[in-house]
């Protein structure tokens, strides 16, 4: 029987090229390839090829125009020995701290506005609006906001703080980086809030009802339902915020031009490339920045995964205890 089947298959006429093209599986593959070709081509042209070229530039001592000299890893050694690189990285910590505050505020407002709140649509739009403003415009807004005797000083004067006791918000190195980092909180909090709202609203409402029946309060619902359900979005926002804090550019560039101890790593890299015309060294700085972002992202994913697993296990244990207590009539 098996032999007859094989003979029948061998006698079956081969499909022509046109018949193969009209086959459903072939058409599926062609559609996938067609729709994937242009995005992959753009990704190759504008991401991978420039990255490879930048890495090759980092191995040379070169300018934009003129001869170049192969120096190997000397540019990378220079990055780790330059004093301005480390001071700029230290300034990035202010923006990193601001990113955590920004995410905490975004999650707080997203949790409030995800449920029925009076004027919720207005507050969503008002909090998201700063993200729509151009970064350069935001820089000029806060430049005048913190200028001596202008908006912020006037507000503090209205509540009784004399101008003589106020620092120079953009010149005093003890406060100016906090002021610049605060502008990033104002601008990006709304974006993260919208992402959190979308994730929170995708949670099954029956989970909240079941939690209330089990005796869980609002805090327990937030910790054991909302947080585990949107952990992926939280980790994504953390990655984007930390990578953004390491590459902060617009606030110090527009507001202070990197003076008074406010320069960041990205701004230093910009000056090395465009003012000092050391393209090889700037490329090496960019590769080092990319490596730092990758390392921070990996550490963050590992820590976030460990915390999420711990909270999920604790949440399941708490739910079991609440159900047991409800059955015994102690809740």
KOLDO-394657 format. One record per atom (N, C-alpha, C): z, x, y; residue in three letters. Coordinates in steps of 0.05 Angstrom, whole numbers, padded with zeros to 5 digits, always signed. Example, Ala and Ser with C-alpha at 12.3 -4.5 7.8 and 13.67 -1.06 7.14 Angstrom:
+00156+00264-00114ala +00156+00246-00090ala +00156+00264-00066ala +00142+00257-00045ser +00143+00273-00021ser +00157+00258+00001ser 
% end
This chain:
+00000+00017-00024unk +00000+00000+00000unk +00000+00017+00025unk +00017+00038+00025unk +00018+00056+00047unk -00007+00071+00051unk -00020+00078+00028unk -00046+00092+00030unk -00068+00075+00042unk -00069+00049+00034unk -00088+00030+00045unk -00084+00027+00075unk -00059+00026+00084unk -00053+00023+00113unk -00062+00047+00129unk -00058+00071+00118unk -00068+00095+00131unk -00098+00096+00133unk -00111+00086+00111unk -00141+00086+00112unk -00151+00066+00133unk -00136+00043+00135unk -00144+00023+00155unk -00141+00033+00183unk -00120+00048+00187unk -00115+00060+00214unk -00136+00081+00220unk -00144+00096+00200unk -00164+00117+00204unk -00191+00106+00210unk -00197+00082+00199unk -00223+00069+00204unk -00224+00054+00230unk -00200+00050+00244unk -00199+00036+00269unk -00214+00052+00291unk -00232+00040+00306unk -00248+00055+00325unk -00230+00066+00348unk -00237+00090+00357unk -00222+00103+00379unk -00226+00088+00405unk -00206+00087+00422unk -00208+00073+00448unk -00224+00090+00467unk -00241+00077+00482unk -00256+00091+00503unk -00239+00097+00527unk -00249+00114+00545unk -00233+00122+00568unk -00227+00098+00586unk -00247+00080+00589unk -00243+00056+00605unk -00222+00038+00593unk -00222+00035+00566unk -00202+00019+00552unk -00174+00030+00555unk -00172+00057+00554unk -00146+00069+00558unk -00135+00065+00586unk -00153+00066+00606unk -00145+00061+00634unk -00135+00033+00638unk -00148+00014+00623unk -00139-00014+00627unk -00115-00021+00610unk -00105-00002+00594unk -00081-00008+00578unk -00056-00010+00597unk -00038-00028+00590unk -00015-00033+00607unk +00002-00008+00611unk +00009+00006+00590unk +00025+00030+00592unk +00012+00051+00610unk -00014+00054+00607unk -00029+00074+00623unk -00028+00066+00653unk -00031+00040+00658unk -00030+00031+00686unk -00002+00035+00698unk +00018+00030+00681unk +00045+00035+00691unk +00049+00064+00699unk +00040+00082+00683unk +00043+00111+00689unk +00027+00118+00714unk +00003+00107+00717unk -00013+00113+00740unk +00000+00102+00766unk +00012+00079+00765unk +00026+00068+00788unk +00050+00086+00796unk +00065+00095+00776unk +00088+00112+00781unk +00079+00138+00794unk +00057+00150+00783unk +00047+00175+00794unk +00037+00171+00822unk +00022+00149+00827unk +00010+00144+00853unk +00032+00140+00875unk +00052+00125+00869unk +00073+00120+00889unk +00092+00144+00892unk +00093+00161+00873unk +00111+00185+00874unk +00097+00209+00887unk +00070+00209+00887unk +00055+00232+00895unk +00061+00240+00924unk +00058+00220+00943unk +00061+00226+00971unk +00089+00234+00978unk +00110+00220+00969unk +00138+00230+00975unk +00143+00258+00964unk +00134+00263+00939unk +00138+00290+00928unk +00122+00311+00944unk +00098+00304+00952unk +00082+00323+00968unk +00096+00329+00995unk +00106+00308+01008unk +00121+00312+01034unk +00146+00328+01029unk +00161+00323+01007unk +00185+00338+01001unk +00178+00367+00997unk +00156+00372+00983unk +00148+00399+00977unk +00140+00414+01003unk +00124+00400+01020unk +00114+00413+01044unk +00135+00418+01065unk +00154+00399+01068unk +00173+00400+01090unk +00201+00408+01082unk +00206+00412+01056unk +00233+00420+01048unk +00232+00446+01031unk +00219+00445+01008unk +00221+00467+00989unk +00205+00492+00998unk +00180+00488+01008unk +00165+00511+01017unk +00178+00524+01041unk +00186+00508+01062unk +00201+00521+01085unk +00226+00535+01076unk +00241+00524+01056unk +00265+00537+01047unk +00259+00564+01034unk +00238+00564+01018unk +00230+00590+01005unk +00222+00610+01026unk +00207+00601+01045unk +00198+00619+01067unk +00222+00630+01083unk +00241+00612+01088unk +00265+00621+01103unk +00280+00641+01087unk +00282+00638+01061unk +00296+00657+01045unk +00282+00684+01045unk +00255+00684+01045unk +00240+00709+01047unk +00244+00722+01074unk +00246+00706+01096unk +00251+00717+01122unk +00278+00731+01123unk +00298+00720+01109unk +00325+00731+01110unk +00326+00759+01098unk +00306+00768+01085unk +00306+00795+01073unk +00293+00815+01091unk +00285+00807+01115unk +00271+00825+01133unk +00285+00826+01160unk +00281+00848+01174unk +00289+00850+01202unk +00264+00844+01218unk +00263+00821+01232unk +00237+00812+01243unk +00242+00794+01267unk +00221+00792+01284unk +00221+00772+01305unk +00199+00752+01299unk +00196+00732+01317unk +00175+00712+01312unk +00147+00725+01312unk +00143+00744+01330unk +00117+00757+01332unk +00122+00787+01330unk +00106+00801+01314unk +00108+00830+01312unk +00113+00839+01283unk +00117+00865+01280unk +00121+00875+01252unk +00149+00867+01241unk +00151+00869+01215unk +00176+00863+01202unk +00183+00885+01182unk +00209+00890+01179unk +00218+00912+01162unk +00236+00901+01140unk +00230+00908+01115unk +00246+00898+01093unk +00274+00912+01093unk +00295+00896+01094unk +00322+00906+01095unk +00340+00896+01071unk +00328+00880+01054unk +00343+00871+01031unk +00366+00852+01039unk +00390+00858+01030unk +00413+00841+01035unk +00429+00850+01060unk +00418+00867+01076unk +00432+00876+01100unk +00438+00854+01119unk +00420+00835+01121unk +00425+00812+01139unk +00449+00795+01130unk +00451+00792+01103unk +00474+00777+01093unk +00500+00792+01097unk +00500+00818+01095unk +00524+00834+01101unk +00531+00832+01130unk +00511+00831+01147unk +00516+00828+01176unk +00528+00801+01183unk +00521+00780+01168unk +00532+00754+01173unk +00562+00754+01168unk +00571+00768+01147unk +00599+00768+01140unk +00615+00789+01155unk +00602+00806+01171unk +00616+00825+01187unk +00615+00819+01217unk +00599+00800+01225unk +00598+00792+01253unk +00622+00776+01260unk +00635+00783+01282unk +00660+00769+01290unk +00653+00741+01300unk +00630+00737+01313unk +00624+00711+01324unk +00619+00690+01301unk +00610+00700+01277unk +00606+00681+01255unk +00632+00669+01246unk +00653+00685+01244unk +00679+00675+01234unk +00692+00657+01255unk +00690+00665+01281unk +00702+00648+01302unk +00688+00621+01303unk +00661+00621+01299unk +00646+00596+01299unk +00654+00579+01275unk +00658+00591+01252unk +00667+00576+01228unk +00694+00564+01233unk +00712+00578+01247unk +00738+00568+01253unk +00736+00543+01271unk +00717+00543+01289unk +00713+00519+01306unk +00703+00495+01290unk +00689+00501+01268unk +00679+00479+01252unk +00702+00463+01239unk +00726+00476+01237unk +00749+00462+01225unk +00757+00438+01243unk +00754+00441+01269unk +00760+00418+01287unk +00743+00394+01280unk +00717+00399+01276unk +00699+00377+01269unk +00704+00366+01241unk +00713+00384+01223unk +00720+00375+01196unk +00745+00356+01197unk +00765+00364+01213unk +00788+00347+01217unk +00780+00320+01229unk +00762+00321+01249unk +00752+00297+01262unk +00737+00279+01242unk +00723+00291+01223unk +00708+00276+01203unk +00727+00260+01185unk +00750+00272+01178unk +00769+00257+01161unk +00781+00233+01177unk +00788+00238+01203unk +00798+00217+01220unk +00777+00195+01223unk +00753+00203+01227unk +00731+00184+01230unk +00727+00167+01205unk +00728+00179+01181unk +00725+00164+01157unk +00748+00145+01152unk +00772+00154+01159unk +00796+00137+01155unk +00794+00112+01174unk +00786+00117+01199unk +00782+00094+01217unk +00760+00076+01208unk +00738+00088+01199unk +00715+00072+01190unk +00723+00054+01166unk +00738+00066+01147unk +00747+00051+01124unk +00766+00029+01132unk +00783+00034+01151unk +00803+00014+01161unk +00788-00010+01173unk +00770-00004+01192unk +00756-00026+01205unk +00737-00040+01186unk +00725-00026+01167unk +00708-00038+01148unk +00723-00058+01130unk +00747-00050+01122unk +00764-00068+01106unk +00771-00093+01121unk +00778-00090+01147unk +00785-00114+01163unk +00761-00132+01168unk +00738-00120+01174unk +00714-00136+01181unk +00698-00145+01158unk +00705-00137+01133unk +00691-00147+01110unk +00699-00175+01102unk +00722-00184+01112unk +00732-00211+01107unk +00729-00227+01132unk +00736-00253+01130unk +00733-00271+01153unk +00752-00262+01176unk +00740-00254+01198unk +00755-00245+01221unk +00742-00257+01246unk +00759-00267+01263unk +00749-00279+01288unk +00735-00258+01305unk +00711-00263+01313unk +00695-00244+01329unk +00686-00220+01313unk +00684-00223+01286unk +00677-00200+01269unk +00649-00189+01275unk +00630-00207+01280unk +00602-00198+01285unk +00601-00181+01311unk +00616-00190+01331unk +00616-00175+01356unk +00628-00147+01353unk +00650-00146+01338unk +00663-00120+01334unk +00646-00101+01317unk +00632-00113+01297unk +00614-00096+01281unk +00592-00084+01299unk +00580-00100+01316unk +00559-00090+01333unk +00570-00070+01354unk +00594-00076+01365unk +00605-00058+01385unk +00612-00031+01373unk +00623-00031+01349unk +00631-00005+01336unk +00607+00010+01326unk +00585-00004+01319unk +00561+00010+01309unk +00543+00020+01331unk +00546+00008+01355unk +00528+00015+01377unk +00527+00045+01384unk +00550+00060+01385unk +00548+00088+01393unk +00530+00105+01375unk +00527+00096+01349unk +00509+00111+01331unk +00480+00109+01340unk +00473+00087+01354unk +00445+00083+01363unk +00438+00100+01387unk +00458+00110+01401unk +00454+00126+01425unk +00445+00154+01417unk +00426+00165+01431unk +00416+00192+01425unk +00438+00213+01428unk +00438+00233+01411unk +00459+00253+01411unk +00461+00268+01437unk +00438+00274+01450unk +00438+00287+01476unk +00451+00270+01497unk +00445+00244+01496unk +00457+00225+01515unk +00487+00223+01511unk +00496+00223+01486unk +00524+00223+01480unk +00538+00248+01492unk +00524+00271+01489unk +00535+00295+01501unk +00539+00293+01531unk +00519+00282+01545unk +00522+00279+01574unk +00543+00259+01581unk +00546+00238+01565unk +00567+00218+01570unk +00594+00231+01570unk +00599+00247+01549unk +00626+00259+01546unk +00629+00283+01564unk +00607+00295+01573unk +00609+00317+01593unk +00621+00306+01619unk +00611+00283+01628unk +00622+00271+01652unk +00649+00258+01646unk +00653+00248+01622unk +00678+00235+01615unk +00702+00254+01617unk +00698+00280+01608unk +00719+00299+01608unk +00719+00318+01632unk +00700+00315+01650unk +00699+00333+01673unk +00724+00328+01691unk +00734+00349+01702unk +00758+00348+01718unk +00756+00327+01741unk +00775+00309+01741unk +00777+00288+01762unk +00759+00264+01757unk +00744+00264+01734unk +00726+00241+01729unk +00740+00220+01712unk +00725+00208+01694unk +00734+00184+01680unk +00761+00187+01666unk +00763+00206+01648unk +00787+00208+01631unk +00812+00215+01648unk +00809+00233+01667unk +00831+00239+01685unk +00839+00216+01702unk +00819+00199+01710unk +00825+00176+01726unk +00841+00155+01710unk +00833+00152+01685unk +00848+00133+01667unk +00876+00142+01663unk +00880+00168+01658unk +00907+00179+01655unk +00923+00177+01681unk +00909+00179+01704unk +00923+00176+01729unk +00933+00148+01734unk +00918+00128+01724unk +00926+00100+01727unk +00952+00094+01712unk +00956+00109+01690unk +00981+00103+01675unk +01004+00121+01684unk +01000+00136+01705unk +01022+00151+01717unk +01023+00181+01712unk +01003+00192+01699unk +01002+00221+01694unk +00988+00235+01717unk +01001+00252+01732unk +00988+00266+01755unk +00967+00285+01746unk +00947+00289+01762unk +00924+00307+01756unk +00934+00336+01752unk +00955+00344+01766unk +00964+00372+01765unk +00974+00379+01737unk +00984+00359+01722unk +00995+00364+01696unk +00975+00362+01673unk +00950+00355+01680unk +00929+00353+01660unk +00914+00379+01657unk +00907+00386+01632unk +00891+00410+01628unk +00862+00406+01635unk +00846+00427+01637unk +00817+00425+01640unk +00806+00421+01612unk +00798+00396+01607unk +00791+00388+01580unk +00768+00404+01568unk +00750+00414+01584unk +00727+00428+01574unk +00729+00458+01577unk +00749+00468+01593unk +00752+00497+01597unk +00776+00508+01583unk +00797+00492+01579unk +00821+00502+01566unk +00816+00504+01536unk +00817+00528+01525unk +00810+00533+01497unk +00830+00520+01478unk +00853+00511+01488unk +00873+00499+01470unk +00867+00470+01465unk +00850+00458+01481unk +00844+00429+01478unk +00814+00423+01477unk +00797+00441+01486unk +00769+00433+01489unk +00755+00427+01463unk +00762+00441+01441unk +00750+00435+01415unk +00758+00408+01404unk +00783+00400+01410unk +00792+00374+01403unk +00776+00352+01418unk +00771+00358+01443unk +00756+00339+01460unk +00727+00336+01449unk +00714+00358+01442unk +00687+00357+01432unk +00686+00343+01405unk +00705+00349+01387unk +00706+00336+01361unk +00711+00307+01364unk +00726+00299+01384unk +00731+00270+01388unk +00705+00255+01395unk +00686+00268+01407unk +00661+00254+01413unk +00645+00248+01387unk +00648+00264+01367unk +00635+00258+01341unk +00648+00235+01327unk +00674+00231+01331unk +00688+00208+01320unk +00676+00183+01332unk +00674+00183+01359unk +00663+00159+01373unk +00635+00153+01364unk +00619+00173+01359unk +00591+00168+01353unk +00586+00159+01324unk +00599+00172+01305unk +00592+00168+01277unk +00609+00148+01262unk +00631+00139+01274unk +00649+00121+01259unk +00635+00095+01252unk +00619+00084+01270unk +00605+00059+01265unk +00586+00061+01242unk +00572+00083+01240unk +00553+00087+01218unk +00568+00086+01191unk +00590+00100+01189unk +00605+00100+01164unk +00617+00073+01158unk +00626+00059+01180unk +00638+00033+01177unk +00617+00014+01164unk +00592+00014+01173unk +00572-00004+01162unk +00567+00002+01133unk +00566+00028+01126unk +00563+00035+01097unk +00586+00024+01080unk +00610+00027+01091unk +00634+00018+01076unk +00633-00013+01074unk +00625-00027+01095unk +00624-00056+01094unk +00605-00066+01073unk +00581-00053+01072unk +00562-00060+01051unk +00573-00056+01023unk +00588-00034+01019unk +00599-00029+00993unk +00622-00049+00986unk +00639-00054+01006unk +00661-00072+01001unk +00652-00101+00995unk +00631-00110+01009unk +00621-00137+01004unk +00607-00140+00977unk +00601-00118+00964unk +00589-00120+00938unk +00609-00123+00915unk +00635-00121+00922unk +00656-00124+00902unk +00659-00153+00895unk +00663-00159+00869unk +00665-00186+00860unk +00690-00199+00871unk +00687-00222+00886unk +00711-00235+00898unk +00731-00245+00877unk +00723-00249+00853unk +00741-00258+00832unk +00763-00238+00826unk +00756-00212+00831unk +00776-00191+00827unk +00800-00195+00846unk +00795-00203+00871unk +00817-00207+00889unk +00834-00231+00881unk +00820-00252+00871unk +00835-00276+00863unk +00853-00269+00838unk +00842-00254+00819unk +00857-00246+00796unk +00881-00228+00804unk +00876-00211+00823unk +00898-00193+00832unk +00920-00208+00846unk +00913-00229+00861unk +00933-00245+00875unk +00949-00261+00854unk +00936-00271+00834unk +00950-00285+00812unk +00970-00267+00798unk +00962-00241+00796unk +00980-00222+00782unk +01002-00211+00800unk +01002-00220+00825unk +01024-00212+00843unk +01018-00188+00861unk +00992-00179+00862unk +00985-00156+00877unk +00982-00164+00907unk +00994-00147+00924unk +00991-00152+00953unk +00965-00140+00964unk +00961-00141+00990unk +00937-00131+01003unk +00934-00101+00999unk +00956-00086+01001unk +00954-00057+00997unk +00945-00050+00969unk +00957-00064+00949unk +00949-00059+00921unk +00921-00067+00916unk +00912-00089+00929unk +00884-00096+00926unk +00865-00075+00937unk +00873-00064+00960unk +00857-00043+00973unk +00856-00018+00955unk +00879-00011+00945unk +00881+00015+00930unk +00869+00013+00902unk +00872-00009+00889unk +00864-00011+00861unk +00839-00027+00856unk +00828-00041+00877unk +00803-00055+00874unk +00782-00044+00892unk +00788-00043+00918unk +00768-00034+00937unk +00762-00004+00934unk +00782+00012+00934unk +00778+00041+00933unk +00763+00050+00908unk +00771+00042+00884unk +00755+00050+00860unk +00726+00039+00861unk +00723+00015+00872unk +00696+00002+00872unk +00677+00016+00890unk +00687+00028+00912unk +00669+00040+00932unk +00673+00071+00932unk +00684+00082+00910unk +00689+00111+00909unk +00663+00127+00913unk +00641+00117+00902unk +00616+00132+00905unk +00608+00134+00934unk +00610+00112+00949unk +00603+00112+00978unk +00623+00130+00994unk +00648+00129+00986unk +00668+00146+00999unk +00661+00176+00996unk +00655+00183+00971unk +00647+00211+00965unk +00622+00219+00980unk +00602+00201+00981unk +00578+00207+00995unk +00583+00211+01025unk +00599+00194+01037unk +00606+00197+01065unk +00622+00222+01071unk +00639+00229+01052unk +00654+00254+01055unk +00635+00278+01055unk +00616+00278+01036unk +00597+00300+01035unk +00581+00302+01060unk +00571+00280+01070unk +00555+00280+01094unk +00571+00288+01118unk +00597+00280+01120unk +00614+00286+01143unk +00621+00316+01143unk +00628+00327+01120unk +00635+00355+01119unk +00611+00373+01124unk +00588+00366+01112unk +00564+00382+01118unk +00557+00380+01147unk +00561+00356+01159unk +00555+00353+01188unk +00574+00369+01205unk +00600+00370+01197unk +00620+00386+01212unk +00613+00416+01211unk +00603+00425+01189unk +00596+00453+01187unk +00571+00460+01204unk +00554+00440+01208unk +00529+00445+01223unk +00530+00430+01250unk +00553+00426+01262unk +00555+00413+01288unk +00540+00429+01309unk +00524+00415+01325unk +00508+00429+01344unk +00507+00415+01372unk +00502+00389+01372unk +00497+00376+01397unk +00521+00376+01416unk +00546+00369+01407unk +00568+00368+01426unk +00573+00395+01441unk +00575+00418+01427unk +00580+00442+01442unk +00556+00451+01458unk +00532+00445+01448unk +00508+00454+01462unk +00504+00439+01488unk +00508+00413+01488unk +00503+00397+01512unk +00527+00397+01531unk +00551+00395+01520unk +00574+00391+01537unk +00584+00418+01549unk +00586+00439+01533unk +00596+00464+01544unk +00577+00488+01541unk +00554+00484+01528unk +00535+00506+01523unk +00549+00528+01507unk +00568+00521+01491unk +00581+00541+01474unk +00601+00559+01488unk +00606+00554+01513unk +00625+00571+01528unk +00654+00562+01524unk +00672+00579+01533unk +00701+00573+01532unk +00711+00571+01503unk +00699+00586+01485unk +00708+00586+01457unk +00701+00561+01442unk +00679+00548+01449unk +00671+00523+01435unk +00646+00526+01417unk +00636+00550+01415unk +00611+00554+01400unk +00616+00548+01370unk +00597+00537+01357unk +00599+00531+01328unk +00579+00549+01313unk +00581+00548+01287unk +00564+00566+01270unk +00535+00559+01275unk +00528+00534+01276unk +00500+00526+01280unk +00490+00535+01307unk +00507+00532+01327unk +00499+00541+01354unk +00496+00571+01356unk +00514+00586+01342unk +00511+00615+01340unk +00484+00623+01327unk +00478+00608+01305unk +00452+00613+01291unk +00429+00608+01310unk +00431+00586+01325unk +00410+00580+01345unk +00406+00602+01365unk +00428+00613+01376unk +00426+00634+01396unk +00414+00660+01384unk +00423+00666+01359unk +00413+00690+01346unk +00382+00688+01342unk +00373+00664+01335unk +00344+00661+01330unk +00328+00660+01356unk +00337+00644+01376unk +00320+00638+01399unk +00326+00654+01424unk +00350+00665+01426unk +00357+00682+01449unk +00355+00711+01442unk +00365+00719+01419unk +00364+00747+01411unk +00339+00753+01394unk +00325+00733+01385unk +00300+00736+01370unk +00303+00752+01344unk +00326+00748+01331unk +00331+00761+01305unk +00327+00739+01284unk +00302+00735+01277unk +00296+00713+01259unk +00307+00718+01231unk +00305+00743+01222unk +00315+00749+01195unk +00345+00744+01192unk +00361+00752+01213unk +00390+00748+01212unk +00396+00718+01214unk +00382+00703+01231unk +00386+00674+01233unk +00380+00660+01206unk +00359+00669+01193unk +00352+00657+01167unk +00374+00663+01146unk +00385+00687+01147unk +00407+00693+01129unk +00432+00675+01135unk +00437+00671+01160unk +00459+00653+01168unk +00454+00625+01158unk +00429+00616+01159unk +00423+00589+01149unk +00427+00587+01119unk +00420+00608+01104unk +00423+00608+01075unk +00453+00608+01068unk +00469+00624+01083unk +00498+00624+01079unk +00510+00597+01085unk +00501+00584+01106unk +00511+00557+01112unk +00504+00537+01090unk +00480+00539+01079unk +00472+00522+01057unk +00490+00527+01033unk +00496+00552+01027unk +00513+00558+01004unk +00541+00547+01008unk +00551+00549+01033unk +00578+00538+01038unk +00579+00508+01035unk +00558+00494+01043unk +00557+00465+01040unk +00556+00458+01011unk +00541+00473+00995unk +00540+00467+00966unk +00567+00471+00953unk +00581+00493+00960unk +00607+00499+00948unk +00627+00477+00955unk +00628+00470+00981unk +00646+00449+00990unk +00640+00423+00977unk +00615+00416+00973unk +00607+00391+00960unk +00616+00390+00931unk +00613+00413+00917unk +00622+00413+00889unk +00652+00410+00887unk +00667+00425+00903unk +00696+00422+00903unk +00704+00394+00910unk +00691+00382+00929unk +00698+00355+00938unk +00692+00335+00916unk +00670+00338+00902unk +00663+00320+00880unk +00684+00322+00857unk +00692+00346+00851unk +00712+00350+00829unk +00738+00337+00837unk +00748+00342+00861unk +00773+00331+00870unk +00772+00301+00872unk +00750+00290+00883unk +00747+00261+00885unk +00746+00248+00858unk +00733+00260+00839unk +00731+00249+00812unk +00759+00249+00799unk +00774+00270+00803unk +00801+00271+00791unk +00819+00250+00803unk +00818+00246+00830unk +00834+00226+00843unk +00826+00198+00835unk +00800+00193+00833unk +00790+00167+00825unk +00800+00160+00796unk +00797+00179+00778unk +00806+00174+00750unk +00836+00168+00749unk +00851+00183+00765unk +00880+00179+00765unk +00887+00151+00776unk +00873+00143+00798unk +00879+00117+00809unk +00870+00094+00791unk +00848+00098+00777unk +00839+00077+00759unk +00858+00074+00735unk +00868+00096+00725unk +00887+00095+00703unk +00913+00082+00712unk +00922+00090+00736unk +00947+00078+00747unk +00943+00049+00753unk +00919+00041+00762unk +00913+00013+00768unk +00914-00004+00743unk +00902+00006+00721unk +00902-00009+00696unk +00931-00012+00686unk +00946+00010+00689unk +00974+00009+00680unk +00990-00012+00696unk +00986-00012+00723unk +01000-00030+00740unk +00992-00059+00734unk +00967-00064+00729unk +00958-00091+00722unk +00971-00101+00696unk +00973-00083+00677unk +00986-00091+00651unk +01015-00098+00656unk +01028-00081+00673unk +01057-00087+00679unk +01060-00113+00694unk +01042-00119+00713unk +01044-00144+00727unk +01039-00168+00709unk +01019-00166+00691unk +01014-00188+00672unk +01038-00193+00654unk +01050-00171+00644unk +01073-00173+00627unk +01097-00186+00642unk +01101-00178+00667unk +01123-00189+00683unk +01117-00219+00689unk +01092-00226+00693unk +01085-00254+00699unk +01090-00272+00674unk +01084-00261+00651unk +01090-00276+00627unk +01120-00280+00622unk +01135-00260+00629unk +01164-00261+00625unk +01178-00277+00648unk +01162-00284+00668unk +01173-00301+00690unk +01189-00285+00710unk +01185-00258+00711unk +01201-00242+00730unk +01186-00238+00756unk +01161-00247+00758unk +01145-00244+00783unk +01141-00271+00795unk 
% end
